[in-house]
Amino acid sequence: MSAPIYGLLGRSLSHSWSVPIHRALGCDSYRLIEREPEELKDFLRDPDIAGLNVTIPYKTAVMSLCDVIAPEAAAIGSVNTIVRQADSRLHGYNTDLTGFRYMVRRCGLELRDRKVLILGGGGASLTVRQAAVQAGAADIVTVTRGGSVRYEDLTEHRDAEILVNATPVGMYPRTGETLVDLRDFPRLCGVLDLIYNPQRTRLLLQAEALGIPWSDGLPMLVAQAVAAEELFFGRSIPESETERILNQLRFDSTNLVLIGMPGCGKSTVGQALGQLTGREVIETDRRIVERAGRTIPELFADRGEAYFRELEREEVERAGRESGKIIVTGGGVVKDRRNYDALRQNGRIYQLERSPSLLAREGRPLSQAGELEELWRERQPLYESFRATAVDNSGTPEDTAAMIWRDFIENFSH
């Protein structure tokens, strides 16, 4: 008999974070297992299968291939965990339910007596519906493209109080997409998105801007993985482990983003941060130059600022989809509000501050074209609207990098 098989079963798994979660829980052999639909039956006959998680699109398909279905999974109509028990048979469970309950509780929301609007009709949606039923929701409405309630019917449900996105819309790499405008739901008191990459989908960025309590799907992902590990190995795992792993994933995946006036030292501080942290440094201006084959002053002279800003928006959007990087932006990145969403979705944004009299001007078209102090007065409110915190950069790049890194660590230490 070969080594027991533990892993995540799905069709396309490049976006998954399950391997680091399960390995952090002690399952060192956990791996990604991609199979086509016609391969499922033969694969699940493998006697070496010990424990599997199941994801899109197989959460319902595997039910007929399990020997035993746990009552909760049967009630939901979806299986996301398969375990070979002592009787040698494959038992199907649904730990997504445990994960979703944890997600709701962690962000301080209550489903009881609330009208819950669920976007999507797949296996994840079934789990959310069951959780809402068990919690005593007053009304539960599932919205799909072809069901009894469709997206064009949403005006009839403006009184929704909890909205849950159980679709992949907005998920990496197609970030920036959303199915609804939250302003259409004036009674919302909570928004939950089962997507965990990016940390903040466009839906959640809007919730954040409107001051509506929200959560992404990472707490659910980690909590369901912990529940699956308990089934795999018949052991109890304390909640502190769930929080430890969740916090570590947040720390590892969050970008450090530098904004600030032209000539304030973003590039040198970014390189110092890269040396300090071992993280890759992405400079959006450098990417623009490489892409266009021209310097930034040449782009301004030949094509104008509007052309440059469009290139900048595209490169910022591309960089913002990354995880665990250092992103150094151009001085005018704050002029387009769309750049905030791109940078904020996975990032903590730092503004580097330096006295206008100390700002470098060479090779900076707008710094040379007018008074730098006037440019600073124009942009400072925009920097303030983008940033999480400001950092004085009047010392050495290494000192500034160290200050930023300390703040970043402290942000994840509570």
C-alpha positions as CSV (number, residue, x, y, z in Angstrom):
1,M,0.0,0.0,0.0
2,S,1.3,3.5,-0.9
3,A,1.4,6.5,1.3
4,P,-2.1,7.9,2.3
5,I,-3.5,10.6,0.0
6,Y,-4.5,13.9,1.5
7,G,-5.3,16.9,-0.7
8,L,-7.8,19.3,-2.4
9,L,-9.8,17.8,-5.2
10,G,-10.9,20.2,-8.0
11,R,-10.7,21.0,-11.6
12,S,-8.5,24.2,-11.6
13,L,-6.7,24.9,-8.4
14,S,-4.0,27.5,-9.2
15,H,-5.8,30.1,-7.0
16,S,-6.0,27.8,-3.9
17,W,-4.4,28.5,-0.6
18,S,-5.4,25.1,0.9
19,V,-1.9,23.6,0.9
20,P,-0.2,26.1,3.2
21,I,-3.2,26.0,5.5
22,H,-3.2,22.2,5.9
23,R,0.6,22.0,6.1
24,A,0.5,24.6,8.9
25,L,-1.9,22.3,10.7
26,G,0.6,19.4,10.4
27,C,-0.6,17.6,7.3
28,D,2.8,17.7,5.4
29,S,1.6,15.5,2.5
30,Y,-1.4,17.6,1.6
31,R,-1.4,18.5,-2.1
32,L,-3.5,19.9,-4.9
33,I,-5.3,17.2,-7.0
34,E,-6.7,18.4,-10.3
35,R,-9.1,16.0,-12.1
36,E,-11.5,16.2,-15.0
37,P,-15.1,15.2,-14.4
38,E,-14.7,11.9,-16.2
39,E,-11.8,11.0,-13.9
40,L,-13.6,11.4,-10.6
41,K,-15.0,7.9,-10.3
42,D,-11.8,6.1,-10.9
43,F,-9.8,8.4,-8.7
44,L,-12.1,8.0,-5.7
45,R,-11.7,4.2,-6.0
46,D,-8.1,4.6,-5.0
47,P,-7.7,2.7,-1.7
48,D,-4.9,5.1,-0.6
49,I,-7.3,8.0,-0.3
50,A,-7.4,9.0,3.3
51,G,-8.7,12.6,3.4
52,L,-9.8,15.0,0.7
53,N,-11.3,18.5,0.5
54,V,-13.5,19.1,-2.5
55,T,-14.0,22.4,-4.3
56,I,-15.6,23.8,-7.4
57,P,-17.1,22.1,-9.5
58,Y,-17.3,18.8,-7.7
59,K,-19.0,19.4,-4.3
60,T,-22.3,17.9,-5.5
61,A,-20.8,15.4,-8.1
62,V,-18.8,13.5,-5.4
63,M,-21.9,12.8,-3.3
64,S,-22.9,9.8,-5.4
65,L,-19.3,8.4,-5.2
66,C,-19.2,8.4,-1.4
67,D,-20.3,5.4,0.6
68,V,-21.8,7.4,3.5
69,I,-23.1,10.9,3.6
70,A,-23.2,12.7,6.9
71,P,-26.7,14.1,7.8
72,E,-25.6,17.7,7.6
73,A,-24.0,17.3,4.2
74,A,-27.2,15.5,3.0
75,A,-29.3,18.3,4.2
76,I,-27.2,20.9,2.4
77,G,-26.8,18.7,-0.7
78,S,-23.1,19.3,-1.0
79,V,-19.9,17.6,0.2
80,N,-16.6,19.4,0.7
81,T,-14.7,16.8,2.8
82,I,-14.2,13.1,2.2
83,V,-12.6,10.8,4.8
84,R,-11.9,7.1,4.7
85,Q,-13.0,6.0,8.1
86,A,-12.1,2.9,10.1
87,D,-14.8,0.9,8.2
88,S,-12.7,1.6,5.0
89,R,-15.6,3.4,3.4
90,L,-15.6,7.0,2.1
91,H,-17.7,9.3,4.3
92,G,-18.8,12.6,2.9
93,Y,-19.1,15.7,5.2
94,N,-19.6,19.4,4.8
95,T,-17.2,21.5,6.9
96,D,-18.0,24.6,4.9
97,L,-21.0,25.0,7.2
98,T,-18.6,25.2,10.2
99,G,-16.4,27.6,8.3
100,F,-19.3,29.9,7.3
101,R,-20.6,30.0,10.9
102,Y,-17.2,31.0,12.1
103,M,-16.9,33.7,9.5
104,V,-20.3,35.2,10.5
105,R,-19.5,35.0,14.2
106,R,-16.0,36.5,13.8
107,C,-17.2,39.6,12.1
108,G,-20.0,40.2,14.6
109,L,-23.0,39.6,12.4
110,E,-26.3,37.9,13.3
111,L,-28.5,36.1,10.8
112,R,-31.4,35.5,13.1
113,D,-34.5,37.4,12.1
114,R,-32.6,39.0,9.1
115,K,-33.5,38.9,5.4
116,V,-30.5,37.1,3.8
117,L,-29.8,37.6,0.1
118,I,-27.5,34.9,-1.4
119,L,-25.9,35.5,-4.8
120,G,-25.3,32.2,-6.6
121,G,-26.8,28.8,-6.7
122,G,-23.8,26.4,-6.5
123,G,-22.6,24.2,-3.6
124,A,-21.4,27.2,-1.6
125,S,-24.8,28.8,-1.9
126,L,-26.4,25.7,-0.5
127,T,-24.1,25.8,2.5
128,V,-25.0,29.5,3.2
129,R,-28.7,28.7,2.9
130,Q,-28.5,25.9,5.4
131,A,-26.6,28.1,7.8
132,A,-29.2,30.8,7.4
133,V,-32.0,28.3,8.0
134,Q,-30.3,27.0,11.2
135,A,-29.6,30.5,12.4
136,G,-33.3,31.4,12.1
137,A,-33.2,34.0,9.3
138,A,-36.5,35.6,8.7
139,D,-36.3,35.3,4.9
140,I,-33.7,33.7,2.6
141,V,-33.5,34.6,-1.1
142,T,-31.2,32.9,-3.6
143,V,-30.4,34.9,-6.7
144,T,-29.2,33.2,-9.9
145,R,-29.0,34.0,-13.6
146,G,-31.7,31.4,-14.5
147,G,-33.6,30.6,-11.3
148,S,-36.9,31.8,-9.8
149,V,-35.2,35.0,-8.6
150,R,-32.8,36.6,-11.1
151,Y,-30.5,39.6,-10.9
152,E,-33.0,41.7,-12.8
153,D,-35.5,41.0,-10.0
154,L,-33.2,42.6,-7.3
155,T,-35.3,45.7,-7.0
156,E,-37.9,43.6,-5.3
157,H,-35.4,42.8,-2.5
158,R,-34.1,46.2,-1.6
159,D,-35.0,45.4,2.0
160,A,-32.2,42.7,2.3
161,E,-30.2,43.0,5.5
162,I,-27.4,40.5,4.9
163,L,-25.9,40.0,1.5
164,V,-23.7,37.0,0.7
165,N,-21.7,36.5,-2.5
166,A,-21.4,32.8,-3.1
167,T,-20.3,33.1,-6.7
168,P,-16.7,33.4,-8.1
169,V,-17.4,36.9,-9.5
170,G,-14.6,39.2,-8.4
171,M,-12.1,36.3,-7.7
172,Y,-8.5,36.5,-8.8
173,P,-7.4,37.0,-11.5
174,R,-10.6,38.7,-12.7
175,T,-10.7,41.2,-9.8
176,G,-12.7,44.4,-10.0
177,E,-16.0,42.7,-11.1
178,T,-19.2,42.7,-9.1
179,L,-22.8,41.6,-9.5
180,V,-24.6,44.3,-7.5
181,D,-24.4,47.9,-6.3
182,L,-24.7,48.0,-2.5
183,R,-26.3,51.4,-2.7
184,D,-29.4,49.6,-4.0
185,F,-29.9,48.0,-0.6
186,P,-30.4,50.7,2.0
187,R,-31.1,48.3,4.9
188,L,-27.9,46.3,4.6
189,C,-26.1,45.7,7.9
190,G,-23.6,43.1,6.7
191,V,-21.8,41.9,3.5
192,L,-20.1,38.6,3.3
193,D,-18.0,37.4,0.3
194,L,-16.8,33.8,0.2
195,I,-13.9,34.9,-2.1
196,Y,-10.6,35.1,-0.3
197,N,-8.3,36.2,-3.1
198,P,-8.3,39.2,-3.3
199,Q,-8.8,40.1,0.3
200,R,-11.2,42.8,-0.7
201,T,-13.3,42.2,-3.8
202,R,-14.9,45.2,-5.4
203,L,-18.1,44.3,-3.5
204,L,-16.2,44.4,-0.1
205,L,-14.4,47.6,-1.1
206,Q,-17.8,49.2,-1.6
207,A,-19.0,47.8,1.7
208,E,-15.9,49.3,3.4
209,A,-16.5,52.7,1.8
210,L,-20.2,52.7,2.9
211,G,-19.3,51.7,6.5
212,I,-21.1,48.3,6.3
213,P,-19.6,45.5,8.4
214,W,-18.0,42.9,6.0
215,S,-15.9,39.8,5.8
216,D,-14.0,38.1,3.0
217,G,-13.9,34.3,2.8
218,L,-10.5,33.6,4.4
219,P,-11.9,33.0,7.9
220,M,-14.3,30.5,6.4
221,L,-11.5,28.8,4.4
222,V,-9.3,28.4,7.4
223,A,-12.1,27.3,9.8
224,Q,-13.4,24.7,7.4
225,A,-9.9,23.4,6.9
226,V,-9.4,23.1,10.6
227,A,-12.7,21.1,10.9
228,A,-11.6,18.9,8.0
229,E,-8.3,18.2,9.7
230,E,-10.2,17.2,12.9
231,L,-12.1,14.6,10.7
232,F,-9.0,13.4,8.9
233,F,-7.1,12.6,12.1
234,G,-9.7,12.4,14.8
235,R,-8.3,15.2,16.9
236,S,-9.5,18.4,18.4
237,I,-7.8,21.7,17.3
238,P,-8.2,24.8,19.4
239,E,-9.7,28.0,18.0
240,S,-6.4,29.8,18.6
241,E,-4.9,27.7,15.8
242,T,-7.5,28.9,13.4
243,E,-6.7,32.5,14.3
244,R,-2.9,31.9,14.2
245,I,-3.1,30.5,10.7
246,L,-5.5,33.2,9.5
247,N,-3.3,35.9,10.8
248,Q,-0.2,34.4,9.2
249,L,-1.9,34.1,5.8
250,R,-3.0,37.8,6.1
251,F,0.5,38.8,6.9
252,D,2.1,36.8,4.1
253,S,-0.4,37.9,1.4
254,T,-0.8,41.6,2.1
255,N,1.1,44.0,-0.1
256,L,3.0,46.9,1.2
257,V,2.1,49.9,-1.0
258,L,4.1,53.1,-1.2
259,I,2.6,56.3,-2.4
260,G,3.8,59.9,-2.2
261,M,4.9,63.0,-4.0
262,P,7.4,62.7,-6.9
263,G,10.9,62.7,-5.6
264,C,9.9,61.8,-2.0
265,G,12.1,58.6,-2.1
266,K,9.6,55.9,-2.8
267,S,11.9,53.8,-5.0
268,T,14.9,53.9,-2.6
269,V,12.7,53.1,0.4
270,G,11.0,50.3,-1.6
271,Q,14.3,48.8,-2.4
272,A,15.3,49.0,1.3
273,L,12.1,47.3,2.2
274,G,12.8,44.6,-0.3
275,Q,16.2,44.0,1.3
276,L,14.7,44.0,4.8
277,T,11.8,41.7,4.1
278,G,12.9,39.5,1.2
279,R,9.8,40.5,-0.7
280,E,9.7,41.2,-4.4
281,V,9.5,44.9,-5.3
282,I,7.2,46.0,-8.1
283,E,7.7,49.6,-9.4
284,T,4.8,50.6,-11.6
285,D,6.7,53.4,-13.3
286,R,9.5,50.9,-14.3
287,R,6.9,48.6,-15.7
288,I,5.4,51.4,-17.8
289,V,8.8,52.3,-19.2
290,E,9.6,48.7,-20.0
291,R,6.2,48.3,-21.7
292,A,6.3,51.5,-23.7
293,G,10.0,51.4,-24.5
294,R,10.3,55.1,-23.6
295,T,11.2,57.2,-20.5
296,I,8.4,58.9,-18.6
297,P,9.4,62.4,-19.8
298,E,9.4,61.1,-23.4
299,L,5.9,59.6,-22.9
300,F,4.6,62.9,-21.5
301,A,6.2,64.9,-24.3
302,D,5.1,62.6,-27.2
303,R,1.7,61.3,-26.0
304,G,0.6,63.5,-23.1
305,E,-0.4,62.9,-19.5
306,A,-3.7,61.2,-20.3
307,Y,-2.0,58.5,-22.3
308,F,0.5,58.0,-19.4
309,R,-2.2,57.8,-16.8
310,E,-4.0,55.1,-18.7
311,L,-0.9,53.0,-18.9
312,E,-0.4,53.7,-15.2
313,R,-3.9,52.5,-14.4
314,E,-3.4,49.3,-16.2
315,E,0.0,48.6,-14.5
316,V,-1.4,49.4,-11.1
317,E,-4.3,47.1,-11.7
318,R,-1.9,44.3,-12.7
319,A,0.3,44.9,-9.7
320,G,-2.6,45.2,-7.2
321,R,-3.7,41.7,-8.0
322,E,-0.5,40.3,-6.7
323,S,0.0,39.1,-3.1
324,G,2.8,39.5,-0.6
325,K,4.7,42.1,-2.7
326,I,6.1,45.7,-2.2
327,I,4.4,48.0,-4.7
328,V,6.0,51.3,-5.5
329,T,3.8,53.7,-7.3
330,G,4.2,57.0,-9.3
331,G,3.5,60.3,-7.6
332,G,0.3,60.9,-9.6
333,V,-1.3,57.5,-8.9
334,V,-3.8,59.1,-6.6
335,K,-5.3,61.2,-9.4
336,D,-7.4,58.2,-10.6
337,R,-9.7,56.8,-7.8
338,R,-9.8,53.5,-9.5
339,N,-6.2,53.0,-8.5
340,Y,-7.3,53.0,-4.8
341,D,-9.4,49.9,-5.3
342,A,-6.6,48.1,-7.2
343,L,-4.0,48.9,-4.5
344,R,-6.3,48.4,-1.5
345,Q,-7.7,45.1,-2.5
346,N,-4.7,43.2,-1.2
347,G,-2.6,46.1,0.3
348,R,-1.8,48.3,3.2
349,I,-1.0,51.8,1.8
350,Y,1.8,54.0,3.2
351,Q,2.3,57.6,2.2
352,L,5.9,58.7,2.3
353,E,6.1,62.3,3.5
354,R,9.0,64.7,2.8
355,S,9.2,68.5,2.8
356,P,8.5,70.0,-0.7
357,S,11.8,71.8,-0.5
358,L,13.6,68.5,-0.3
359,L,11.8,66.7,-3.2
360,A,13.9,65.7,-6.2
361,R,12.8,67.2,-9.5
362,E,15.1,65.6,-12.1
363,G,13.3,63.4,-14.7
364,R,9.9,64.3,-13.3
365,P,7.8,66.2,-15.9
366,L,5.1,67.6,-13.6
367,S,7.6,68.6,-10.9
368,Q,9.5,70.7,-13.5
369,A,6.4,72.2,-15.2
370,G,5.1,74.1,-12.2
371,E,5.6,75.0,-8.6
372,L,6.1,71.9,-6.5
373,E,4.4,73.4,-3.5
374,E,1.3,73.9,-5.5
375,L,1.4,70.3,-6.8
376,W,1.8,69.2,-3.1
377,R,-1.3,71.2,-2.0
378,E,-3.3,69.7,-4.8
379,R,-2.3,66.1,-4.1
380,Q,-2.0,66.0,-0.4
381,P,-5.8,65.5,0.2
382,L,-5.7,62.7,-2.3
383,Y,-2.8,61.0,-0.6
384,E,-4.6,61.2,2.7
385,S,-7.7,59.6,1.2
386,F,-5.6,56.6,-0.1
387,R,-3.3,56.0,2.8
388,A,-3.6,53.8,5.9
389,T,-0.8,55.7,7.5
390,A,1.9,58.3,6.8
391,V,5.6,57.8,7.4
392,D,8.2,60.6,7.6
393,N,11.0,60.0,5.1
394,S,13.5,62.7,6.2
395,G,16.0,60.1,7.5
396,T,17.8,57.3,5.7
397,P,15.8,54.9,3.4
398,E,16.8,52.0,5.8
399,D,15.3,53.9,8.8
400,T,12.1,54.6,6.9
401,A,11.8,51.0,5.7
402,A,12.3,49.8,9.3
403,M,9.5,52.1,10.5
404,I,7.1,50.8,7.8
405,W,8.0,47.2,8.5
406,R,7.4,47.7,12.3
407,D,4.0,49.2,11.6
408,F,3.1,46.4,9.2
409,I,4.0,43.7,11.8
410,E,2.1,45.5,14.6
411,N,-0.9,45.7,12.3
412,F,-1.1,41.9,12.3
413,S,-0.1,41.4,16.0
414,H,-3.6,41.8,17.5
